Amino acid sequence: MKLKAYLRKGYYGLWIAAQWLSYVCIPLIGQRIRSINRYLLALLVIITVAIPAGYYFGPFNHEQPNHVALVSVAPVLDNQDVHSEGSVLSSILDVPESSAVLQHTALEHAEEHSHSTYICPMHPEIVSEEFGSCPICGMDLVELEDNGDTDVVQLSVTVINTLGVRTVEARRRTLYRRIDSVGYVTYDENKIHNVNLRTEGWVESLAINAVGDRVKKGDLLFEVYSPKLVNAQEEYVQAMALGNEGLLDASGKRLRALGVSSVQIEKLKKKKVVEQLIKIYAPQDGVVSELSIREGMYVPPSTTTISLVDLSSVWFIADVFERQADWIEVGLRAKASLPFMPDKVWEGTVDHIYPSLDAVTRSLKARIRIDNSGELLKPNMYADVSIFVKPKRKALVVPREAVIRTGEQERVILALGEGRFKPAIVHSGIETDDYVEITMGLEVGDEVVVSSQFLIDSESSLRASLMRIGG
């Protein structure tokens, strides 16, 4: 193994010697000396410089270097003579002509880097054509390298550690979705009862004083005088006196149609005395939510005299964002809490979804029925509402912080390995508190950046802009 290594070094030294002879020594000596002495001088250069350099600097594990940069010291060389002499020397030393030709000279290397662009890792807007420090944060500027892809950003290990770049894999998991929204308490419209007269009349005695009064089923609300009700009672009494069952039955139906209660009809049947004032009773338990009459007031049948509402159950009207409209459905479980009573939680179910969006808020309203037996919930209270949506299984997800939203598109920063990063446009689906579903743009196992991705994204955008400007 040692012998082979020394042979490789020797071959490498001869190869460097051939480069020196063909590009430096022979052209330079040829302009000064036109005799055999120049070959002796060349041999001296090989012995004293080229072979020792190849022996000490030649790698053990490479049979031939990729490229060597030689600096020409000849003032002005004849390109044709140099090429011909170099080719002859290559044939003498049995080195391939393609290897003898320099692949990357120092002048070419200097020319490539003469127009380098330097930027600040923390402030991509700081761009300079010379190496220096950032005037904002004082960090050393780094060279903007051309990777062939204008979107790819190359970062060194030092910069990655300085920025604190972290990555995670896109993977599949079950997303337990929840809609967090706000809502307000309103009456359960199924428990609202409006009291109207069946015929015109005058309010003579009002038992309710104001809106908010609580009543029980069967409590007296008010008394009304109506000529039609008086006439209907008289007809009923006359039918009883005649003993005409058909007329009596018709008269009783007329009284019920005009709103006279069964209790009052039975009382009339027993006493056979016509009452001038007909009593109106509460049809259910509840609270007076509307009172539009006063004593002595003339009331037509179209006027709602009193509205009663039962607060034993209420509705929460929750606003659901437009993008979550397809999540919600009737029957989903919901919870609600009030800001001033955070420890108290009310549970209910979604029993109705309104058919149209609010034109102003661009939200969909969902109705949640909540039991309110203690009547702690009052209409028009604001509440925090959570609606639990059915889980979605095997969804491709990434952390929420990995997604960059610009308003026009969504993208993530892919980690390609070896310090290379590239932005990728994605389409997102449902979201939870921690994760976002990716419906298009990523595959399982892709590495995405979850910290400092905004800096990398701005760097990529800046690089693409510079490449476009530079052609």
C-alpha positions in Angstrom: 0.0 0.0 0.0 2.9 2.4 0.8 4.5 1.7 -2.6 1.3 2.5 -4.4 0.9 5.7 -2.5 4.4 6.8 -3.3 3.9 5.9 -7.0 0.7 8.0 -7.0 2.7 10.9 -5.5 5.4 10.5 -8.1 2.9 10.4 -10.9 1.2 13.5 -9.5 4.6 15.3 -9.3 5.3 14.5 -12.9 1.9 15.7 -13.9 2.5 19.1 -12.2 6.0 19.3 -13.7 4.4 18.8 -17.2 2.0 21.8 -16.5 4.9 24.0 -15.4 7.0 23.0 -18.4 4.2 23.5 -20.9 2.8 26.8 -19.5 5.6 28.5 -17.7 9.1 27.2 -18.0 9.5 26.3 -21.7 7.7 29.5 -23.0 9.7 31.7 -20.7 13.1 30.1 -21.2 12.3 29.8 -25.0 12.2 33.6 -25.3 15.6 33.9 -23.6 17.6 30.9 -24.6 17.4 29.0 -27.9 19.5 26.1 -27.1 19.7 22.8 -25.3 20.4 24.6 -22.1 16.8 25.5 -21.7 15.8 21.8 -21.4 18.5 21.5 -18.7 17.1 24.4 -16.9 13.6 22.9 -17.2 14.9 19.6 -15.8 16.4 21.5 -12.9 13.0 23.1 -12.2 11.4 19.6 -12.2 13.9 18.3 -9.7 14.0 21.3 -7.3 10.4 22.5 -7.4 7.8 20.4 -9.2 8.5 16.9 -7.9 8.9 17.9 -4.2 5.7 20.0 -4.4 3.8 17.0 -5.9 5.2 14.7 -3.2 4.3 16.8 -0.2 1.0 18.2 -1.4 -0.4 15.4 -3.6 -3.4 13.6 -2.1 -3.0 9.8 -1.3 -6.5 9.0 -2.3 -6.7 10.6 -5.8 -4.9 9.3 -8.8 -5.3 12.6 -10.6 -6.4 16.1 -9.3 -9.5 17.7 -10.7 -7.8 21.0 -11.5 -4.7 23.0 -10.6 -4.5 26.8 -10.9 -1.2 28.0 -12.2 -0.2 31.6 -12.4 1.7 32.4 -15.6 4.7 34.6 -15.1 5.6 35.0 -18.8 5.1 38.6 -19.9 3.4 37.8 -23.2 3.3 34.2 -24.6 2.6 33.0 -28.1 -0.5 30.9 -27.6 0.2 28.7 -30.6 3.8 27.9 -29.5 2.7 27.2 -25.9 0.1 24.8 -27.1 2.4 22.9 -29.4 5.3 22.7 -26.9 2.9 21.6 -24.2 1.5 18.9 -26.4 5.0 17.6 -27.3 6.0 17.5 -23.6 2.7 15.7 -22.7 3.4 13.0 -25.3 7.0 12.6 -23.9 5.8 12.1 -20.4 2.9 9.9 -21.5 0.3 12.2 -19.9 -3.1 12.6 -21.7 -3.3 15.8 -23.6 -6.7 16.5 -22.1 -5.2 16.4 -18.6 -2.3 18.6 -19.6 -4.6 21.4 -20.6 -5.6 23.5 -17.6 -9.3 23.3 -16.7 -9.4 26.3 -14.4 -6.7 28.9 -14.3 -6.2 31.5 -11.6 -7.1 34.3 -14.0 -10.4 32.5 -14.8 -11.0 32.0 -11.1 -10.4 35.7 -10.4 -12.6 36.7 -13.2 -15.5 34.6 -11.9 -15.2 36.1 -8.5 -14.6 39.7 -9.6 -18.4 40.4 -9.7 -19.4 38.6 -6.5 -22.4 39.9 -4.5 -22.4 39.9 -0.7 -25.5 40.2 1.5 -26.3 40.2 5.2 -27.7 37.0 6.6 -30.0 38.9 8.9 -30.9 41.8 6.6 -31.2 40.6 3.0 -31.9 44.2 1.8 -28.2 45.0 2.5 -26.4 44.1 -0.7 -22.8 45.0 -1.6 -20.2 44.1 -4.3 -17.4 44.1 -1.7 -16.9 42.0 1.4 -17.6 43.9 4.7 -19.9 44.2 7.6 -23.6 44.9 7.8 -24.2 48.6 8.8 -27.4 47.5 10.7 -26.3 44.5 12.8 -22.5 44.4 12.2 -22.5 40.8 11.0 -20.1 39.8 8.2 -21.6 39.8 4.8 -21.7 36.4 3.0 -21.2 35.7 -0.6 -24.3 35.1 -2.7 -23.6 32.0 -4.6 -25.1 30.9 -7.9 -26.6 27.4 -7.5 -28.0 27.2 -11.0 -31.5 27.5 -9.4 -32.5 31.1 -8.6 -34.9 29.9 -5.8 -32.4 27.8 -4.0 -30.7 29.4 -1.0 -27.3 28.0 0.2 -26.4 28.6 3.8 -23.4 27.6 5.7 -23.5 25.7 9.0 -22.5 28.8 10.9 -25.4 30.8 9.5 -27.9 28.0 10.0 -26.9 27.8 13.7 -26.9 31.5 14.1 -30.4 31.8 12.6 -31.6 28.8 14.7 -33.1 27.0 11.7 -35.2 24.0 12.7 -36.9 21.5 10.4 -39.6 18.8 10.7 -41.0 16.2 8.4 -44.4 16.4 6.7 -46.3 13.4 8.0 -49.8 11.9 8.1 -51.9 12.1 11.3 -55.4 12.4 12.5 -56.6 16.0 12.9 -59.2 16.7 15.6 -60.8 19.8 14.3 -62.5 22.4 16.4 -64.2 25.7 15.4 -63.5 28.4 17.9 -65.8 31.3 17.5 -67.9 33.9 19.3 -71.6 34.1 19.7 -74.4 35.7 21.6 -77.4 34.5 23.6 -80.9 35.0 22.2 -84.3 33.7 22.9 -85.4 30.2 21.9 -88.0 31.2 19.4 -89.8 27.9 19.9 -90.6 29.1 23.4 -92.0 32.5 22.5 -95.8 33.0 22.7 -97.6 36.0 21.5 -101.0 36.9 22.9 -103.4 38.4 20.4 -107.2 39.1 20.5 -109.5 37.2 18.1 -111.7 40.3 17.9 -111.4 44.0 18.5 -112.0 45.3 22.0 -110.9 47.7 24.7 -108.5 46.9 27.5 -110.2 47.5 30.8 -107.9 46.0 33.4 -104.2 45.3 33.0 -102.5 42.9 35.4 -99.0 43.3 33.9 -97.0 46.3 34.8 -93.8 46.2 32.7 -91.6 44.2 30.4 -89.6 41.7 32.4 -92.4 40.7 34.7 -92.5 36.9 35.3 -95.7 35.0 35.0 -97.0 31.5 35.4 -99.2 29.5 33.1 -102.9 30.5 33.9 -102.0 33.9 35.5 -104.4 36.7 34.6 -102.9 39.1 32.0 -105.7 41.6 31.3 -109.5 42.0 30.9 -111.0 43.2 27.7 -114.4 44.4 26.7 -115.7 43.4 23.2 -119.3 43.6 22.0 -118.8 40.5 19.8 -117.7 38.5 22.8 -120.8 39.7 24.8 -123.1 38.7 21.9 -121.5 35.3 21.6 -122.1 34.7 25.3 -125.8 35.7 25.0 -126.2 33.3 22.1 -124.8 30.5 24.2 -127.1 31.2 27.1 -130.2 31.3 24.8 -129.2 28.0 23.2 -129.1 26.4 26.7 -132.5 27.9 27.5 -134.0 26.4 24.3 -132.4 23.1 24.9 -131.3 22.9 21.3 -128.1 20.8 21.3 -127.1 21.7 17.8 -127.4 25.4 18.5 -125.6 25.0 21.8 -122.7 23.2 20.2 -122.3 25.8 17.5 -122.4 28.6 20.1 -119.7 26.9 22.2 -117.5 26.6 19.1 -118.0 30.3 18.3 -116.9 31.3 21.8 -113.7 29.1 21.6 -113.0 30.6 18.1 -113.1 34.1 19.6 -110.6 33.2 22.2 -112.7 32.5 25.3 -111.1 29.8 27.4 -112.7 26.5 28.3 -112.8 27.6 32.0 -114.9 30.6 31.2 -117.2 28.6 29.0 -117.8 26.1 31.8 -118.4 29.0 34.2 -120.9 30.5 31.8 -122.7 27.2 31.4 -123.1 26.8 35.2 -124.1 30.4 36.1 -125.8 31.3 32.8 -124.7 34.9 33.4 -123.1 36.9 30.6 -119.9 38.7 31.6 -119.1 42.0 30.1 -115.3 41.7 30.6 -113.5 38.6 29.3 -110.4 37.6 31.1 -107.2 36.8 29.1 -104.8 34.3 30.9 -101.1 33.4 30.3 -100.7 30.5 28.0 -97.3 29.4 29.4 -94.6 30.2 32.0 -92.2 32.9 31.1 -91.1 36.5 31.1 -92.9 39.4 29.5 -90.6 40.4 26.6 -93.0 42.8 24.9 -95.9 44.8 26.3 -97.7 47.0 23.8 -101.0 47.7 25.5 -102.3 50.0 28.3 -105.6 50.2 30.1 -108.3 51.8 28.0 -106.5 51.1 24.8 -108.4 50.0 21.7 -106.8 46.8 20.4 -107.5 45.3 17.0 -106.9 41.6 16.2 -103.7 42.5 14.3 -102.0 44.0 17.4 -99.8 41.8 19.6 -100.7 42.6 23.1 -98.1 40.7 25.1 -95.2 38.4 24.2 -94.1 35.8 26.7 -90.7 33.9 26.4 -89.6 30.9 28.4 -85.9 31.1 29.3 -85.5 27.5 30.4 -83.6 27.0 27.1 -81.8 29.6 24.9 -80.0 29.7 21.6 -76.4 30.6 21.0 -75.9 32.2 17.6 -72.3 31.5 16.6 -70.4 33.0 13.7 -68.4 30.5 11.6 -65.7 31.7 9.2 -66.5 31.3 5.5 -63.5 28.9 5.0 -64.9 26.7 7.7 -68.4 26.5 6.3 -68.0 23.0 5.0 -66.9 21.7 8.4 -70.1 22.3 10.3 -73.2 20.2 10.3 -76.3 19.7 12.3 -75.8 17.5 15.4 -72.2 18.5 16.3 -71.4 18.9 19.9 -70.6 22.4 21.2 -69.5 24.2 24.3 -69.9 27.7 25.4 -68.5 29.9 28.2 -68.9 33.5 29.3 -65.9 35.8 29.8 -67.0 36.7 33.3 -67.7 33.1 34.3 -64.8 31.1 32.7 -65.2 28.2 35.1 -68.8 27.6 34.0 -69.3 25.6 30.8 -72.6 25.1 28.9 -72.9 22.2 26.5 -75.3 21.8 23.6 -75.7 20.7 20.0 -75.9 22.5 16.7 -79.6 22.2 15.7 -79.7 24.6 12.7 -77.3 26.2 10.1 -78.6 29.3 8.5 -78.7 29.1 4.7 -76.9 32.3 3.8 -73.8 34.2 4.8 -73.8 37.5 6.6 -73.0 40.1 3.9 -71.0 42.3 6.3 -69.0 39.9 8.4 -68.8 37.2 5.7 -69.6 34.5 8.3 -72.1 31.7 8.5 -74.4 31.6 11.5 -75.0 28.4 13.3 -77.6 27.9 16.0 -76.8 26.0 19.2 -79.5 25.0 21.7 -78.4 25.3 25.3 -80.2 24.2 28.4 -80.7 27.2 30.8 -82.6 25.8 33.7 -80.9 28.1 36.1 -81.5 31.1 33.8 -78.0 32.3 34.3 -77.8 33.0 30.6 -79.5 36.2 29.5 -80.4 37.3 26.0 -77.7 39.4 24.2 -74.8 38.1 26.4 -71.6 37.4 24.4 -69.9 34.0 24.8 -67.0 32.0 23.5 -68.2 29.1 21.5 -66.3 25.9 20.5 -67.8 23.5 18.0 -66.2 20.0 17.8 -66.0 18.8 14.2 -65.6 15.2 13.2 -61.8 14.3 13.0 -60.1 13.9 9.6 -57.8 10.8 9.5 -54.5 10.3 7.5 -54.2 14.0 6.7 -50.8 15.2 5.5 -49.8 17.9 8.0 -47.1 20.3 8.9 -46.9 22.7 11.9 -48.8 25.9 11.5 -45.7 28.1 11.9 -44.2 26.4 8.8 -46.7 27.9 6.4 -46.0 31.4 5.0 -49.1 33.2 3.9 -48.6 36.2 1.6 -52.3 37.0 0.9 -51.9 35.7 -2.7 -50.4 32.3 -2.0 -49.2 29.9 0.6 -45.7 28.4 0.7 -43.2 26.5 2.9 -39.4 26.4 2.9 -38.1 22.9 1.9 -34.8 21.7 3.3 -33.0 20.0 0.5 -29.9 19.0 2.6 -26.3 20.2 2.7 -27.5 23.7 3.7 -29.7 24.2 0.7 -33.3 25.5 1.0 -36.0 26.2 -1.5 -39.5 27.7 -1.2 -42.4 25.5 -2.4 -46.0 26.7 -3.1 -48.6 24.6 -1.2 -52.4 24.5 -0.8 -53.7 24.2 2.7 -56.8 22.4 4.0 -58.2 22.3 7.5 -56.3 23.8 10.5 -56.1 23.0 14.2 -54.3 24.9 17.0 -51.0 23.2 16.0 -51.2 21.8 12.5 -52.2 22.6 9.0 -53.3 20.1 6.4 -51.4 20.3 3.1 -53.6 19.2 0.2 -51.0 19.9 -2.6 -47.3 20.7 -2.9 -45.7 18.3 -0.4 -45.1 14.6 0.0 -44.7 12.5 3.1 -41.2 12.8 4.5 -40.4 16.2 3.0 -38.4 18.4 5.4 -39.9 21.8 6.0 -38.4 24.7 8.0 -40.4 25.8 11.1 -38.1 28.6 12.4 -36.4 31.5 10.5 -38.3 30.5 7.4 -39.3 34.1 6.8 -35.6 35.1 6.6 -34.9 32.3 4.1 -38.0 33.1 2.1 -36.9 36.8 1.8 -33.4 35.7 0.9 -34.8 33.5 -1.9 -37.0 36.3 -3.2 -34.0 38.7 -3.1 -31.8 36.1 -4.9 -34.4 35.6 -7.7 -34.7 39.4 -8.1 -30.9 39.8 -8.4 -30.7 37.0 -10.9 -33.4 38.6 -13.0 -31.7 42.0 -12.9 -28.3 40.4 -13.8 -29.8 38.5 -16.7 
